[in-house]
Amino acid sequence: MKFVADLHTHSIASGHAYSTIREIAEAAKDNGMEMIAITDHGPTMPGAPHPYHFYNLSILPSEICGVQVLKGIEANIIDDQGNLDLEKEGLERLDIVLAGLHEICFPGGSVEFNTAAIVNAMASGWVDIIVHPGNPVFPVDINKVVEASKKYRVAIEINNSSLRGVRRGSYANCSKFASLAAEKGSKLVVGTDTHWAEDVGRFDKAAEILLQTGVKPEQVLNTSVEKVKSYLAERRKQR
C-alpha cells in the first residue's frame, strides 16, 4: 500500500517537537509525500502554543517545497462530553482537526468514560480524525468507537509512533481497530505523529497492521491526495 500524505506532524511550536515547518516539508518531499498536515498540540498541552497560533496559521502558504500543506491541530479531548481545547472560532479556520486523549490533558477513567469522550468528540462534527485511540492508558470499547466512526463518518488513525514504542502495549488494540474498521468499512488514516522531521512518511509498523488485518487501500484516506481533499470537503459540509 502506497501512502502519499502524512496528516499528523508536529513542529517546534508543540514545545516537545524539534523541527520547523520548512524542515518537515523538506523531509516530506524527500520521503515521497505529496501532502502534509501541520497539527501542533492544542493549548492545554504543556509547552503548546497559544490559541492565536492556530488563528494565524492562515498566513502559511498552501505549498512548501513542492508539498501541499494543510493547516491543522491535534486538539486535546478534555472531558467525557468530547469538548476540545480550542474554541469553534479557531477550529473553523483550520483545514483539518485531529483530536485525541493525552494523559496530561484528560483525566481518564473507566472504559465507558473514555469511550464517551471519543464518541462525543466525533458526534460534535468538529473532529476529522481520532488519533491514537489504541493507547492502552485509556481503555475504550473498540467496537463502539469503530461503530461511531462509521456513523459520524470520522476517520480513525493507526498511529505509527505508538507502534514504535511511544505508547507501549498499543499493538493489540491498533490491530483490533484496523480489523473492525476493515469489517465495518470505517475510514482509516495512518499517521506518523512526527516530532522529528526525518520520521515524516514513516509508516512501517502501521502498514504492517493494515496488511495483516486485510484493510483495503480504498479505506485508507492518505493513499490519495484527492481522497483526503474530498473527505475534508465533505466533513466541512457537516459542520
C-alpha positions as CSV (number, residue, x, y, z in Angstrom):
1,M,0.0,0.0,0.0
2,K,1.4,3.4,-1.0
3,F,0.9,6.5,1.1
4,V,1.2,10.0,-0.3
5,A,0.1,12.1,2.7
6,D,1.2,12.4,6.3
7,L,-1.6,14.0,8.2
8,H,-0.1,14.1,11.7
9,T,3.1,16.1,12.2
10,H,4.4,18.4,14.9
11,S,6.7,21.4,14.6
12,I,8.7,23.2,17.3
13,A,5.5,25.1,18.1
14,S,4.3,22.0,20.0
15,G,7.0,22.5,22.6
16,H,8.4,19.0,22.6
17,A,8.9,18.5,18.9
18,Y,12.2,19.5,17.3
19,S,11.8,20.6,13.6
20,T,10.5,23.6,11.8
21,I,7.6,23.6,9.4
22,R,10.0,24.0,6.5
23,E,12.2,21.2,7.7
24,I,9.1,19.0,7.9
25,A,8.1,19.9,4.4
26,E,11.6,19.3,3.1
27,A,11.7,15.8,4.7
28,A,8.2,15.1,3.4
29,K,9.4,15.8,-0.2
30,D,12.5,13.7,0.3
31,N,10.3,10.8,1.6
32,G,7.9,10.9,-1.2
33,M,5.0,12.7,0.4
34,E,2.8,14.9,-1.7
35,M,0.9,16.4,1.2
36,I,1.4,17.1,4.9
37,A,-0.7,18.4,7.7
38,I,0.9,20.6,10.4
39,T,-1.0,19.5,13.5
40,D,0.6,21.0,16.6
41,H,-0.8,20.2,20.0
42,G,-3.7,22.1,21.4
43,P,-3.3,24.8,24.1
44,T,-3.8,22.6,27.2
45,M,-0.7,20.6,26.4
46,P,2.3,22.0,28.4
47,G,4.5,23.9,26.1
48,A,1.9,24.1,23.3
49,P,1.1,27.3,21.5
50,H,-1.4,29.9,22.5
51,P,-4.8,29.7,20.6
52,Y,-3.7,32.7,18.5
53,H,-1.1,30.4,16.9
54,F,-4.0,28.4,15.3
55,Y,-5.9,31.5,14.3
56,N,-2.8,32.8,12.4
57,L,-2.0,29.6,10.5
58,S,-3.7,31.0,7.5
59,I,-0.6,33.0,6.7
60,L,1.2,29.8,5.8
61,P,1.5,29.1,2.1
62,S,-0.6,26.1,0.8
63,E,2.6,24.6,-0.7
64,I,6.1,24.5,0.8
65,C,9.0,22.8,-1.0
66,G,6.5,21.4,-3.6
67,V,4.4,19.7,-0.9
68,Q,0.8,20.6,-0.2
69,V,0.3,21.9,3.3
70,L,-2.8,21.6,5.4
71,K,-3.1,23.8,8.5
72,G,-4.4,21.9,11.5
73,I,-4.3,21.0,15.1
74,E,-4.1,17.9,17.3
75,A,-6.7,19.1,19.7
76,N,-7.0,17.6,23.2
77,I,-10.3,16.0,24.2
78,I,-10.6,17.4,27.7
79,D,-13.7,15.6,29.2
80,D,-16.2,12.9,28.6
81,Q,-18.5,15.3,26.8
82,G,-16.0,15.4,24.0
83,N,-15.1,19.0,24.3
84,L,-11.8,20.2,22.7
85,D,-9.3,22.7,23.9
86,L,-9.7,25.2,21.1
87,E,-12.9,27.3,20.6
88,K,-15.0,26.8,17.5
89,E,-13.9,30.1,16.1
90,G,-10.4,28.7,15.9
91,L,-11.4,25.3,14.7
92,E,-13.4,26.6,11.8
93,R,-10.3,28.4,10.4
94,L,-8.4,25.2,10.1
95,D,-8.1,22.7,7.2
96,I,-8.0,19.6,9.4
97,V,-8.8,18.8,13.0
98,L,-7.2,15.8,14.8
99,A,-8.3,15.0,18.3
100,G,-7.2,12.5,20.9
101,L,-6.7,11.7,24.6
102,H,-3.5,12.7,26.3
103,E,-2.5,11.8,29.9
104,I,-1.7,15.4,31.0
105,C,-4.8,16.9,29.4
106,F,-7.5,14.3,30.1
107,P,-8.5,12.8,33.5
108,G,-9.1,9.4,32.1
109,G,-11.5,6.9,33.8
110,S,-13.5,3.8,33.1
111,V,-13.9,2.2,29.7
112,E,-17.3,3.9,29.5
113,F,-15.9,7.3,30.4
114,N,-13.1,7.1,27.9
115,T,-15.3,5.8,25.2
116,A,-17.9,8.5,25.8
117,A,-15.2,11.2,25.4
118,I,-14.1,9.9,22.0
119,V,-17.6,9.2,20.7
120,N,-18.9,12.6,21.8
121,A,-15.9,14.3,20.1
122,M,-16.8,12.6,16.9
123,A,-20.5,13.5,17.3
124,S,-19.6,17.1,17.7
125,G,-18.9,17.5,14.0
126,W,-15.6,19.3,14.6
127,V,-13.2,16.3,14.5
128,D,-11.9,14.9,11.3
129,I,-9.6,12.2,12.7
130,I,-9.4,10.5,16.1
131,V,-5.7,9.9,16.8
132,H,-4.0,7.0,18.6
133,P,-7.2,5.5,20.0
134,G,-5.3,2.3,20.7
135,N,-3.4,3.8,23.6
136,P,-3.8,1.3,26.4
137,V,-3.5,4.1,29.0
138,F,-7.1,4.9,28.0
139,P,-9.0,1.7,27.5
140,V,-12.1,2.1,25.4
141,D,-14.8,-0.1,23.9
142,I,-13.2,-0.5,20.5
143,N,-16.4,-1.8,18.9
144,K,-18.4,1.2,20.0
145,V,-15.7,3.6,18.8
146,V,-15.5,2.0,15.4
147,E,-19.3,1.9,15.1
148,A,-19.3,5.7,16.0
149,S,-16.6,6.4,13.4
150,K,-18.9,4.8,10.8
151,K,-22.0,6.6,12.0
152,Y,-20.3,10.0,12.2
153,R,-18.0,9.5,9.2
154,V,-14.9,10.3,11.2
155,A,-11.6,8.5,10.3
156,I,-9.6,6.6,12.9
157,E,-5.8,6.8,13.0
158,I,-3.4,3.9,13.2
159,N,-0.5,5.7,14.8
160,N,2.9,4.6,13.7
161,S,4.7,6.3,16.6
162,S,2.6,4.3,19.1
163,L,3.8,1.1,17.5
164,R,7.4,2.1,17.7
165,G,7.3,2.2,21.5
166,V,6.0,5.6,22.3
167,R,2.8,4.1,23.7
168,R,3.8,0.7,24.8
169,G,1.2,-2.0,24.5
170,S,-0.7,-0.4,21.6
171,Y,-0.1,-3.1,19.0
172,A,-3.0,-5.4,20.0
173,N,-5.5,-2.5,20.3
174,C,-4.4,-1.0,17.0
175,S,-4.8,-4.4,15.3
176,K,-8.3,-4.7,16.7
177,F,-9.2,-1.2,15.5
178,A,-7.9,-2.0,12.0
179,S,-9.6,-5.4,11.9
180,L,-13.0,-4.0,12.9
181,A,-12.6,-1.0,10.6
182,A,-12.0,-3.4,7.7
183,E,-15.1,-5.4,8.7
184,K,-17.4,-2.4,9.1
185,G,-15.9,-0.2,6.3
186,S,-14.8,2.7,8.5
187,K,-12.3,5.1,7.2
188,L,-8.7,4.8,8.4
189,V,-5.6,7.0,8.3
190,V,-2.0,6.0,9.1
191,G,-0.2,8.8,10.8
192,T,3.5,9.2,11.8
193,D,2.8,11.6,14.8
194,T,6.1,13.1,13.7
195,H,8.1,15.1,16.3
196,W,11.3,15.0,14.3
197,A,11.3,15.7,10.6
198,E,13.0,12.6,9.4
199,D,10.1,10.5,10.6
200,V,7.7,12.1,8.1
201,G,6.3,9.4,5.9
202,R,7.5,6.6,8.1
203,F,4.5,4.2,8.2
204,D,6.3,0.8,8.5
205,K,4.6,-0.6,11.6
206,A,1.1,0.8,10.8
207,A,1.4,-0.6,7.3
208,E,2.2,-4.0,8.7
209,I,-1.1,-3.9,10.7
210,L,-3.1,-2.9,7.7
211,L,-1.7,-5.8,5.7
212,Q,-2.3,-8.3,8.5
213,T,-5.9,-7.2,9.1
214,G,-7.0,-7.1,5.5
215,V,-7.6,-3.3,5.2
216,K,-8.2,-2.3,1.6
217,P,-6.4,0.8,0.2
218,E,-9.7,2.4,-0.6
219,Q,-10.5,2.6,3.1
220,V,-7.2,4.5,3.9
221,L,-7.5,8.2,3.3
222,N,-3.9,9.0,2.8
223,T,-3.3,6.7,-0.1
224,S,-4.5,9.6,-2.3
225,V,-4.3,13.4,-2.1
226,E,-7.7,13.7,-3.8
227,K,-9.2,11.3,-1.4
228,V,-8.0,13.4,1.5
229,K,-9.4,16.6,-0.1
230,S,-12.7,15.0,-0.9
231,Y,-13.0,13.7,2.7
232,L,-12.2,17.0,4.3
233,A,-14.6,18.9,1.9
234,E,-17.4,16.5,2.9
235,R,-16.5,17.0,6.6
236,R,-16.9,20.8,6.2
237,K,-20.4,20.3,4.9
238,Q,-21.3,18.5,8.1
239,R,-20.3,21.4,10.4
